[in-house]
Protein backbone atom coordinates (compact mmCIF):
# COMPACT_ATOMS: atom_id res chain seq x y z
CA UNK A 1 0.00 0.00 0.00
CA UNK A 2 1.56 3.34 -1.09
CA UNK A 3 1.26 6.43 1.06
CA UNK A 4 2.80 9.85 1.07
CA UNK A 5 2.98 10.06 4.88
CA UNK A 6 6.54 10.26 6.21
CA UNK A 7 7.37 8.04 9.19
CA UNK A 8 10.18 8.36 11.67
CA UNK A 9 12.72 5.51 11.82
CA UNK A 10 11.61 2.60 13.95
CA UNK A 11 12.33 3.08 17.64
CA UNK A 12 13.02 0.03 19.83
CA UNK A 13 10.05 -1.02 21.93
CA UNK A 14 10.06 0.31 25.47
CA UNK A 15 8.35 -2.11 27.84
CA UNK A 16 5.27 -0.79 29.61
CA UNK A 17 5.83 0.06 33.25
CA UNK A 18 3.03 -1.78 35.13
CA UNK A 19 3.43 0.18 38.36
CA UNK A 20 2.56 3.49 36.63
CA UNK A 21 -1.15 4.14 35.97
CA UNK A 22 -1.93 4.59 32.28
CA UNK A 23 -2.99 8.11 31.40
CA UNK A 24 -4.49 8.85 28.00
CA UNK A 25 -2.33 11.04 25.83
CA UNK A 26 -3.64 14.59 25.78
CA UNK A 27 -2.30 16.50 22.76
CA UNK A 28 -0.72 19.75 23.73
CA UNK A 29 -2.15 22.52 21.66
CA UNK A 30 -0.06 25.56 20.97
CA UNK A 31 -1.51 28.90 20.02
CA UNK A 32 -0.10 30.49 16.91
CA UNK A 33 -1.13 33.55 14.99
CA UNK A 34 -1.85 33.93 11.31
CA UNK A 35 -0.96 36.88 9.09
CA UNK A 36 -4.30 38.43 10.12
CA UNK A 37 -3.26 38.13 13.82
CA UNK A 38 -6.04 35.60 14.40
CA UNK A 39 -5.11 32.90 16.95
CA UNK A 40 -5.25 29.31 15.71
CA UNK A 41 -4.69 26.04 17.53
CA UNK A 42 -2.07 23.65 16.22
CA UNK A 43 -0.53 20.38 17.32
CA UNK A 44 3.25 20.52 17.29
CA UNK A 45 5.38 18.28 15.09
CA UNK A 46 6.93 16.60 18.12
CA UNK A 47 3.45 15.50 19.24
CA UNK A 48 2.75 14.12 15.76
CA UNK A 49 6.09 12.30 15.89
CA UNK A 50 5.14 10.99 19.35
CA UNK A 51 1.93 9.47 17.96
CA UNK A 52 3.90 7.83 15.13
CA UNK A 53 6.47 6.48 17.58
CA UNK A 54 3.78 5.00 19.83
CA UNK A 55 2.05 3.39 16.85
CA UNK A 56 5.34 1.97 15.59
CA UNK A 57 6.11 0.62 19.07
CA UNK A 58 2.69 -1.04 19.27
CA UNK A 59 3.01 -2.54 15.80
CA UNK A 60 6.49 -3.90 16.46
CA UNK A 61 5.48 -5.44 19.79
CA UNK A 62 6.11 -9.18 20.08
CA UNK A 63 2.63 -9.61 21.61
CA UNK A 64 0.81 -8.64 18.38
CA UNK A 65 0.63 -10.83 15.30
CA UNK A 66 1.43 -9.53 11.83
CA UNK A 67 -2.19 -9.20 10.63
CA UNK A 68 -3.18 -7.10 13.66
CA UNK A 69 -0.07 -4.94 13.21
CA UNK A 70 -0.91 -4.37 9.54
CA UNK A 71 -4.48 -3.56 10.53
CA UNK A 72 -3.22 -0.99 13.02
CA UNK A 73 -1.00 0.62 10.38
CA UNK A 74 -3.87 0.74 7.87
CA UNK A 75 -6.16 2.22 10.52
CA UNK A 76 -3.56 4.86 11.36
CA UNK A 77 -3.18 5.80 7.70
CA UNK A 78 -6.96 6.00 7.31
CA UNK A 79 -7.16 8.26 10.37
CA UNK A 80 -4.37 10.50 9.05
CA UNK A 81 -6.10 10.74 5.67
CA UNK A 82 -9.41 11.55 7.32
CA UNK A 83 -7.70 14.19 9.49
CA UNK A 84 -6.16 15.79 6.41
CA UNK A 85 -9.54 15.86 4.67
CA UNK A 86 -11.18 17.41 7.73
CA UNK A 87 -8.42 20.01 7.99
CA UNK A 88 -8.80 20.85 4.29
CA UNK A 89 -12.60 21.15 4.66
CA UNK A 90 -12.26 23.38 7.72
CA UNK A 91 -9.64 25.55 6.00
CA UNK A 92 -11.98 25.95 3.03
CA UNK A 93 -14.88 26.77 5.35
CA UNK A 94 -12.72 29.31 7.18
CA UNK A 95 -11.73 30.97 3.90
CA UNK A 96 -15.38 31.09 2.84
CA UNK A 97 -16.33 32.73 6.14
CA UNK A 98 -13.49 35.24 5.82
CA UNK A 99 -14.70 36.04 2.31
CA UNK A 100 -18.26 36.52 3.58
CA UNK A 101 -16.96 38.79 6.34
CA UNK A 102 -15.04 40.86 3.79
CA UNK A 103 -18.19 41.17 1.68
CA UNK A 104 -20.22 42.22 4.73
CA UNK A 105 -17.60 44.85 5.63
CA UNK A 106 -17.61 46.18 2.07
CA UNK A 107 -21.42 46.22 1.99
CA UNK A 108 -21.51 48.15 5.25
CA UNK A 109 -18.93 50.63 3.94
CA UNK A 110 -20.91 51.00 0.71
CA UNK A 111 -24.13 51.61 2.69
CA UNK A 112 -22.36 54.34 4.67
CA UNK A 113 -21.14 55.92 1.43
CA UNK A 114 -24.65 55.80 -0.09
CA UNK A 115 -26.01 57.41 3.06
CA UNK A 116 -23.41 60.19 2.85
CA UNK A 117 -24.15 60.78 -0.85
CA UNK A 118 -27.91 60.86 -0.10
CA UNK A 119 -27.35 63.47 2.61
CA UNK A 120 -25.14 65.51 0.27
CA UNK A 121 -27.79 65.30 -2.47
CA UNK A 122 -30.48 66.55 -0.03
CA UNK A 123 -28.25 69.49 0.97
CA UNK A 124 -27.62 70.30 -2.72
CA UNK A 125 -31.36 70.09 -3.45
CA UNK A 126 -32.05 72.61 -0.65
CA UNK A 127 -29.32 74.89 -2.02
CA UNK A 128 -30.78 74.68 -5.55
CA UNK A 129 -34.27 75.45 -4.23
CA UNK A 130 -32.92 78.46 -2.32
CA UNK A 131 -31.08 79.64 -5.45
CA UNK A 132 -34.26 79.19 -7.52
CA UNK A 133 -36.05 81.47 -5.04
CA UNK A 134 -33.30 84.09 -5.39
CA UNK A 135 -33.37 83.81 -9.19
CA UNK A 136 -37.16 84.26 -9.14
CA UNK A 137 -36.82 87.38 -6.94
CA UNK A 138 -34.08 88.78 -9.20
CA UNK A 139 -36.20 87.98 -12.28
CA UNK A 140 -39.19 89.77 -10.71
CA UNK A 141 -37.04 92.86 -9.99
CA UNK A 142 -35.64 92.74 -13.53
CA UNK A 143 -39.15 92.49 -14.98
CA UNK A 144 -40.24 95.47 -12.83
CA UNK A 145 -37.19 97.48 -13.94
CA UNK A 146 -37.88 96.66 -17.60
CA UNK A 147 -41.52 97.72 -17.16
CA UNK A 148 -40.40 101.03 -15.65
CA UNK A 149 -37.97 101.55 -18.51
CA UNK A 150 -40.64 100.77 -21.07
CA UNK A 151 -43.08 103.14 -19.35
CA UNK A 152 -40.43 105.81 -19.19
CA UNK A 153 -39.62 105.32 -22.85
CA UNK A 154 -43.28 105.76 -23.81
CA UNK A 155 -43.75 109.02 -21.93
CA UNK A 156 -42.85 112.15 -23.86
CA UNK A 157 -39.69 113.67 -22.75
CA UNK A 158 -40.16 116.82 -20.61
CA UNK A 159 -36.97 118.47 -21.74
CA UNK A 160 -38.00 118.95 -25.34
Phi, psi and omega in degrees: 000125182269141177213154180256022178267126179279137178244151175284156178301152183297130177261143178297147182291130175262124181296147180287135179274108185292335182282349178263131177292141179284128176244132179297144180290123176255115180296135176277128180256132178253146179265127175238169177238148178269182179298334179272009183059035176259127181291140176227153178262138181217150175263132185289162180295326181295326177290322177296318178296324180297317178297316179298318181296318179294321178295315179299320179295319179295315181295323183273002179298144180287345183276354184244133179282169187298317182296319179293320179298316178295323176298319178296316180297314178299317178299318179297317179296320178297319180294319178297317179297315179298319179297319178296319178296316179298318179297316179299314180300317181292323177297318177296317179298319179296317178297320178297316179295321177297319179297316178297322178295318177299318179296318179297319178297316180295320178297319178296317178297318179297319179297320177296319179294318178297319179297317178297316180296320179298316178297318178296319179296320178296318179296318178296321178298317178295321178296316179297317179297319178295318179294323177299320177298316178295318179297319178297318179295317179295319179297319179296317177296318179296317178298318179296319179294319178295322178294319177295319178295318179295319179294321179292325180289331181279335179285140178294146181289134182279343182279343185288000000 
